[in-house]
Amino acid sequence: MGKWIVLLLIVVPALEIGILILSGNLIGVWPTVLLIIITGVLGAWLAKREGTQAIRTAQLRMQNGEVPSGLLLDGICILVGGVVLLTPGFITDAIGFLLLIPYSRSFFKAILQRLFDTLVKSGRFVFINRR
């Protein structure tokens, strides 16, 4: 898994730079910069809105004695989506928006659920109960 992360840390920024240069050539430097700023601001607003909604829903479920398990995965997706949207680039912005929009977030939640299940079953991810 570490090899994939290193690969992503090399490939994604290289692709982002290429797309930013292409965008700068096609629409101009200032429109490209403005687009990056607008997506960052819009992403921060959307992350705040979705995060607040997830926290409120989790609080309501806990008050009703329910476990907000699905909302924990929502929170992870919202956090990652917000952070990724703050990084400049169009690929990361697209991924960030997909993680923040509830309908597309369900796809990523399913992937995360399978990943956590696999890690727990293999013994590489252990829950520690500290009371």
FIKOLZA-1660 file (N, C-alpha, C; in steps of 0.1 Angstrom, whole numbers, plus 5000, padded with zeros to 4 digits):
% residues 131
   i   px   py   pz ch aa at
   1 5008 4988 5000  A  M  N
   1 5000 5000 5000  A  M CA
   1 5009 5013 5000  A  M  C
   2 5020 5012 5007  A  G  N
   2 5029 5023 5007  A  G CA
   2 5035 5027 4993  A  G  C
   3 5037 5016 4985  A  K  N
   3 5042 5019 4971  A  K CA
   3 5031 5027 4963  A  K  C
   4 5019 5024 4965  A  W  N
   4 5008 5031 4958  A  W CA
   4 5008 5046 4962  A  W  C
   5 5010 5048 4975  A  I  N
   5 5009 5062 4980  A  I CA
   5 5021 5070 4974  A  I  C
   6 5033 5064 4974  A  V  N
   6 5045 5071 4968  A  V CA
   6 5042 5073 4953  A  V  C
   7 5037 5064 4946  A  L  N
   7 5034 5065 4932  A  L CA
   7 5024 5077 4930  A  L  C
   8 5014 5077 4938  A  L  N
   8 5004 5088 4937  A  L CA
   8 5010 5102 4940  A  L  C
   9 5020 5102 4950  A  L  N
   9 5026 5115 4953  A  L CA
   9 5035 5120 4942  A  L  C
  10 5039 5111 4933  A  I  N
  10 5048 5115 4922  A  I CA
  10 5039 5118 4910  A  I  C
  11 5030 5109 4907  A  V  N
  11 5022 5110 4894  A  V CA
  11 5012 5121 4895  A  V  C
  12 5004 5122 4905  A  V  N
  12 4993 5132 4906  A  V CA
  12 4999 5146 4905  A  V  C
  13 5009 5150 4912  A  P  N
  13 5014 5164 4910  A  P CA
  13 5019 5167 4896  A  P  C
  14 5026 5157 4890  A  A  N
  14 5031 5158 4877  A  A CA
  14 5019 5160 4867  A  A  C
  15 5008 5153 4868  A  L  N
  15 4997 5155 4860  A  L CA
  15 4990 5168 4862  A  L  C
  16 4989 5172 4875  A  E  N
  16 4983 5185 4879  A  E CA
  16 4991 5197 4872  A  E  C
  17 5004 5196 4873  A  I  N
  17 5013 5206 4866  A  I CA
  17 5010 5207 4851  A  I  C
  18 5010 5195 4845  A  G  N
  18 5007 5195 4831  A  G CA
  18 4993 5201 4827  A  G  C
  19 4983 5197 4835  A  I  N
  19 4970 5203 4832  A  I CA
  19 4969 5218 4835  A  I  C
  20 4976 5222 4845  A  L  N
  20 4976 5237 4848  A  L CA
  20 4983 5244 4837  A  L  C
  21 4994 5239 4832  A  I  N
  21 5001 5245 4821  A  I CA
  21 4992 5246 4808  A  I  C
  22 4985 5234 4806  A  L  N
  22 4976 5234 4794  A  L CA
  22 4965 5244 4796  A  L  C
  23 4959 5244 4808  A  S  N
  23 4948 5254 4810  A  S CA
  23 4953 5268 4809  A  S  C
  24 4965 5271 4814  A  G  N
  24 4971 5284 4812  A  G CA
  24 4972 5288 4798  A  G  C
  25 4976 5279 4790  A  N  N
  25 4978 5281 4775  A  N CA
  25 4965 5283 4768  A  N  C
  26 4954 5275 4772  A  L  N
  26 4942 5276 4766  A  L CA
  26 4933 5288 4770  A  L  C
  27 4932 5290 4783  A  I  N
  27 4923 5301 4787  A  I CA
  27 4930 5313 4793  A  I  C
  28 4943 5311 4795  A  G  N
  28 4951 5322 4801  A  G CA
  28 4955 5319 4815  A  G  C
  29 4965 5327 4820  A  V  N
  29 4970 5324 4833  A  V CA
  29 4960 5329 4844  A  V  C
  30 4955 5342 4842  A  W  N
  30 4947 5347 4853  A  W CA
  30 4933 5340 4854  A  W  C
  31 4927 5336 4843  A  P  N
  31 4915 5328 4844  A  P CA
  31 4918 5314 4851  A  P  C
  32 4929 5308 4849  A  T  N
  32 4933 5296 4855  A  T CA
  32 4935 5298 4870  A  T  C
  33 4942 5309 4874  A  V  N
  33 4944 5312 4888  A  V CA
  33 4930 5314 4895  A  V  C
  34 4922 5322 4888  A  L  N
  34 4908 5325 4893  A  L CA
  34 4900 5312 4895  A  L  C
  35 4901 5303 4886  A  L  N
  35 4894 5290 4887  A  L CA
  35 4898 5282 4899  A  L  C
  36 4911 5282 4901  A  I  N
  36 4917 5275 4912  A  I CA
  36 4912 5281 4926  A  I  C
  37 4912 5294 4926  A  I  N
  37 4907 5301 4939  A  I CA
  37 4893 5298 4941  A  I  C
  38 4885 5299 4930  A  I  N
  38 4870 5297 4932  A  I CA
  38 4867 5283 4936  A  I  C
  39 4874 5273 4930  A  T  N
  39 4871 5259 4935  A  T CA
  39 4876 5257 4949  A  T  C
  40 4886 5263 4953  A  G  N
  40 4891 5262 4967  A  G CA
  40 4881 5268 4977  A  G  C
  41 4875 5280 4974  A  V  N
  41 4865 5286 4982  A  V CA
  41 4852 5278 4983  A  V  C
  42 4848 5274 4971  A  L  N
  42 4836 5267 4970  A  L CA
  42 4837 5253 4977  A  L  C
  43 4849 5247 4976  A  G  N
  43 4851 5234 4983  A  G CA
  43 4851 5236 4998  A  G  C
  44 4858 5247 5003  A  A  N
  44 4858 5249 5017  A  A CA
  44 4843 5251 5022  A  A  C
  45 4835 5259 5015  A  W  N
  45 4821 5261 5019  A  W CA
  45 4814 5248 5019  A  W  C
  46 4815 5240 5009  A  L  N
  46 4808 5227 5008  A  L CA
  46 4813 5217 5018  A  L  C
  47 4826 5217 5021  A  A  N
  47 4831 5208 5032  A  A CA
  47 4825 5212 5045  A  A  C
  48 4824 5225 5048  A  K  N
  48 4819 5229 5061  A  K CA
  48 4804 5226 5062  A  K  C
  49 4797 5228 5051  A  R  N
  49 4782 5225 5051  A  R CA
  49 4780 5210 5053  A  R  C
  50 4787 5202 5045  A  E  N
  50 4785 5187 5046  A  E CA
  50 4790 5182 5060  A  E  C
  51 4801 5187 5065  A  G  N
  51 4806 5183 5078  A  G CA
  51 4797 5186 5089  A  G  C
  52 4792 5198 5089  A  T  N
  52 4782 5202 5099  A  T CA
  52 4770 5193 5099  A  T  C
  53 4765 5191 5087  A  Q  N
  53 4753 5182 5086  A  Q CA
  53 4756 5168 5091  A  Q  C
  54 4768 5163 5088  A  A  N
  54 4771 5149 5092  A  A CA
  54 4772 5149 5108  A  A  C
  55 4778 5159 5114  A  I  N
  55 4779 5160 5128  A  I CA
  55 4765 5160 5135  A  I  C
  56 4756 5169 5129  A  R  N
  56 4743 5170 5135  A  R CA
  56 4735 5157 5134  A  R  C
  57 4737 5150 5122  A  T  N
  57 4730 5137 5121  A  T CA
  57 4736 5127 5130  A  T  C
  58 4749 5127 5132  A  A  N
  58 4755 5117 5142  A  A CA
  58 4750 5120 5156  A  A  C
  59 4749 5133 5160  A  Q  N
  59 4744 5136 5173  A  Q CA
  59 4730 5131 5175  A  Q  C
  60 4722 5133 5165  A  L  N
  60 4708 5129 5166  A  L CA
  60 4707 5114 5167  A  L  C
  61 4715 5107 5160  A  R  N
  61 4714 5092 5160  A  R CA
  61 4719 5087 5174  A  R  C
  62 4730 5094 5179  A  M  N
  62 4735 5090 5192  A  M CA
  62 4724 5093 5203  A  M  C
  63 4717 5104 5202  A  Q  N
  63 4707 5107 5212  A  Q CA
  63 4696 5097 5212  A  Q  C
  64 4693 5091 5200  A  N  N
  64 4683 5080 5198  A  N CA
  64 4688 5067 5202  A  N  C
  65 4701 5066 5206  A  G  N
  65 4707 5053 5210  A  G CA
  65 4712 5045 5198  A  G  C
  66 4713 5051 5186  A  E  N
  66 4718 5044 5174  A  E CA
  66 4733 5046 5173  A  E  C
  67 4740 5037 5166  A  V  N
  67 4754 5039 5163  A  V CA
  67 4755 5045 5149  A  V  C
  68 4762 5057 5149  A  P  N
  68 4764 5064 5136  A  P CA
  68 4775 5059 5127  A  P  C
  69 4775 5046 5125  A  S  N
  69 4787 5039 5118  A  S CA
  69 4788 5045 5104  A  S  C
  70 4778 5046 5096  A  G  N
  70 4779 5051 5082  A  G CA
  70 4784 5065 5082  A  G  C
  71 4780 5073 5092  A  L  N
  71 4784 5087 5093  A  L CA
  71 4799 5088 5095  A  L  C
  72 4805 5078 5101  A  L  N
  72 4820 5079 5103  A  L CA
  72 4827 5079 5090  A  L  C
  73 4822 5070 5081  A  L  N
  73 4828 5070 5068  A  L CA
  73 4825 5083 5060  A  L  C
  74 4813 5088 5062  A  D  N
  74 4810 5101 5056  A  D CA
  74 4820 5112 5061  A  D  C
  75 4823 5112 5074  A  G  N
  75 4832 5121 5080  A  G CA
  75 4846 5120 5074  A  G  C
  76 4850 5108 5072  A  I  N
  76 4864 5106 5066  A  I CA
  76 4864 5111 5051  A  I  C
  77 4853 5108 5044  A  C  N
  77 4852 5113 5030  A  C CA
  77 4852 5128 5029  A  C  C
  78 4844 5134 5038  A  I  N
  78 4843 5149 5039  A  I CA
  78 4856 5155 5042  A  I  C
  79 4863 5150 5052  A  L  N
  79 4876 5155 5056  A  L CA
  79 4886 5154 5045  A  L  C
  80 4887 5143 5039  A  V  N
  80 4897 5141 5028  A  V CA
  80 4893 5150 5016  A  V  C
  81 4880 5150 5013  A  G  N
  81 4875 5159 5002  A  G CA
  81 4878 5173 5004  A  G  C
  82 4876 5178 5016  A  G  N
  82 4880 5192 5019  A  G CA
  82 4894 5195 5018  A  G  C
  83 4903 5186 5023  A  V  N
  83 4917 5188 5023  A  V CA
  83 4922 5188 5008  A  V  C
  84 4917 5178 5000  A  V  N
  84 4921 5177 4986  A  V CA
  84 4917 5189 4978  A  V  C
  85 4905 5195 4982  A  L  N
  85 4900 5207 4974  A  L CA
  85 4909 5219 4977  A  L  C
  86 4915 5219 4988  A  L  N
  86 4924 5231 4992  A  L CA
  86 4937 5231 4984  A  L  C
  87 4941 5219 4979  A  T  N
  87 4953 5218 4971  A  T CA
  87 4950 5223 4957  A  T  C
  88 4959 5231 4951  A  P  N
  88 4956 5236 4938  A  P CA
  88 4958 5225 4927  A  P  C
  89 4948 5225 4918  A  G  N
  89 4948 5216 4907  A  G CA
  89 4934 5211 4904  A  G  C
  90 4933 5207 4891  A  F  N
  90 4919 5203 4886  A  F CA
  90 4916 5189 4889  A  F  C
  91 4926 5180 4889  A  I  N
  91 4923 5166 4892  A  I CA
  91 4919 5164 4907  A  I  C
  92 4927 5170 4916  A  T  N
  92 4924 5169 4930  A  T CA
  92 4910 5176 4933  A  T  C
  93 4907 5187 4926  A  D  N
  93 4894 5194 4928  A  D CA
  93 4883 5184 4924  A  D  C
  94 4884 5177 4913  A  A  N
  94 4874 5168 4909  A  A CA
  94 4872 5157 4919  A  A  C
  95 4883 5152 4924  A  I  N
  95 4882 5141 4934  A  I CA
  95 4876 5147 4947  A  I  C
  96 4880 5159 4951  A  G  N
  96 4874 5165 4963  A  G CA
  96 4859 5167 4962  A  G  C
  97 4855 5172 4950  A  F  N
  97 4840 5174 4949  A  F CA
  97 4833 5161 4949  A  F  C
  98 4839 5151 4942  A  L  N
  98 4832 5138 4943  A  L CA
  98 4831 5132 4957  A  L  C
  99 4841 5135 4965  A  L  N
  99 4840 5131 4979  A  L CA
  99 4830 5139 4988  A  L  C
 100 4827 5151 4983  A  L  N
 100 4818 5160 4991  A  L CA
 100 4804 5158 4987  A  L  C
 101 4801 5155 4975  A  I  N
 101 4787 5154 4970  A  I CA
 101 4782 5140 4975  A  I  C
 102 4770 5141 4983  A  P  N
 102 4765 5129 4989  A  P CA
 102 4763 5117 4980  A  P  C
 103 4758 5120 4968  A  Y  N
 103 4755 5109 4958  A  Y CA
 103 4767 5101 4954  A  Y  C
 104 4778 5109 4950  A  S  N
 104 4790 5102 4946  A  S CA
 104 4798 5097 4958  A  S  C
 105 4796 5103 4970  A  R  N
 105 4803 5098 4982  A  R CA
 105 4800 5084 4985  A  R  C
 106 4788 5079 4982  A  S  N
 106 4785 5065 4986  A  S CA
 106 4794 5055 4979  A  S  C
 107 4798 5058 4967  A  F  N
 107 4808 5050 4960  A  F CA
 107 4821 5048 4968  A  F  C
 108 4826 5060 4972  A  F  N
 108 4839 5060 4980  A  F CA
 108 4837 5053 4994  A  F  C
 109 4825 5055 4999  A  K  N
 109 4822 5049 5012  A  K CA
 109 4822 5034 5011  A  K  C
 110 4817 5028 5000  A  A  N
 110 4817 5014 4998  A  A CA
 110 4831 5009 4997  A  A  C
 111 4840 5016 4990  A  I  N
 111 4854 5012 4988  A  I CA
 111 4861 5012 5002  A  I  C
 112 4858 5023 5010  A  L  N
 112 4864 5024 5023  A  L CA
 112 4860 5012 5032  A  L  C
 113 4847 5009 5031  A  Q  N
 113 4841 4999 5040  A  Q CA
 113 4848 4985 5036  A  Q  C
 114 4850 4982 5023  A  R  N
 114 4856 4970 5019  A  R CA
 114 4871 4970 5024  A  R  C
 115 4878 4982 5023  A  L  N
 115 4892 4983 5027  A  L CA
 115 4893 4980 5042  A  L  C
 116 4884 4986 5050  A  F  N
 116 4885 4984 5065  A  F CA
 116 4881 4970 5068  A  F  C
 117 4871 4964 5061  A  D  N
 117 4868 4950 5064  A  D CA
 117 4880 4941 5061  A  D  C
 118 4887 4943 5050  A  T  N
 118 4898 4935 5046  A  T CA
 118 4909 4937 5056  A  T  C
 119 4912 4949 5060  A  L  N
 119 4923 4951 5070  A  L CA
 119 4920 4945 5084  A  L  C
 120 4907 4946 5088  A  V  N
 120 4903 4940 5101  A  V CA
 120 4905 4925 5100  A  V  C
 121 4900 4919 5089  A  K  N
 121 4900 4904 5088  A  K CA
 121 4914 4899 5087  A  K  C
 122 4923 4906 5081  A  S  N
 122 4937 4902 5079  A  S CA
 122 4945 4905 5092  A  S  C
 123 4940 4912 5101  A  G  N
 123 4947 4915 5114  A  G CA
 123 4956 4927 5113  A  G  C
 124 4956 4934 5102  A  R  N
 124 4965 4946 5101  A  R CA
 124 4959 4959 5106  A  R  C
 125 4946 4958 5110  A  F  N
 125 4939 4970 5116  A  F CA
 125 4932 4965 5128  A  F  C
 126 4936 4970 5140  A  V  N
 126 4930 4965 5152  A  V CA
 126 4924 4976 5160  A  V  C
 127 4912 4973 5165  A  F  N
 127 4905 4983 5174  A  F CA
 127 4910 4982 5188  A  F  C
 128 4913 4993 5194  A  I  N
 128 4917 4992 5208  A  I CA
 128 4906 4999 5217  A  I  C
 129 4902 4991 5227  A  N  N
 129 4891 4996 5235  A  N CA
 129 4897 5001 5248  A  N  C
 130 4898 5014 5250  A  R  N
 130 4904 5020 5262  A  R CA
 130 4893 5026 5271  A  R  C
 131 4891 5021 5282  A  R  N
 131 4881 5026 5291  A  R CA
 131 4887 5030 5304  A  R  C
% end
